[in-house]
């Protein structure tokens, strides 16, 4: 499906319970490949910015050649490995005996995926490296594939980071943070493929995560892509709510029909 078809048939596509999640994924896949919007010839190439960021990172990572590229880039885009775009700092390994009911909230993976999930708290001093604040960039790297892995921008105030989540210190100015979140979440298939562990609980090592390759569009294009992704995902969420309401109404009507049939 190409983008014009997606936009034209967007509402029709969200007809089955699993469709919204698949549409969210499709939107990300189109976004990271530069297929969501037409390119603007007035945008500067991202290559110089990507090269500058790579030089600042000075990471011991292999160069990216054509055989490494997961897909073809649009003109003016570039590549960076995750380890060239950011430094990754793991959270603290809290034990249940460390938990309290007061202090700073401890951010676990469930708190990233579900804003209603309850917090445990830390009431003692911890290393500055595991403290997070609004606008910090986080990557969860352990848990159940398909639900736990992903990139997030924290926006719920001062907190302490639990293990299995990296706080990312961005290097250079190659990325708009919001597009970087889209870029990583659009490559979760590779992150999951490189993860290992037992059934239902896997993790990806820091070294493997750092090697994953991300696209770098020109900054102006990154901002346009973010706006379009947010617009489409908001529409997708709205349709999902409407779909759930329709299913609930259908269930009530069916219950009523059964009741009146059996109790005339």
Secondary structure, 3 states (H helix, E strand, C coil): CCHHHHHHCHHHHCCCCCHHHHHHHHHHHHHHCCCCCCCCCCCCCCHHHHHHHHHHHCCCCCCCCCCCCCCCCCCCCEEEEHHHHEEEEECECCCHHHCECCCEEEECHHHHHCCCCCCEEECCCCCHHHEECCCCEEEECEECCCCCCEEEECCCCCEEEECCEEEEEECCCCCCHHHHHHHHHCCHHHHHHCCEEECCEEECCHHHHHHCEEEECCHHHHHHHHHHHHHHHHHHHHHHHHHHHHHHHHHHHHHHHHHHHHCC
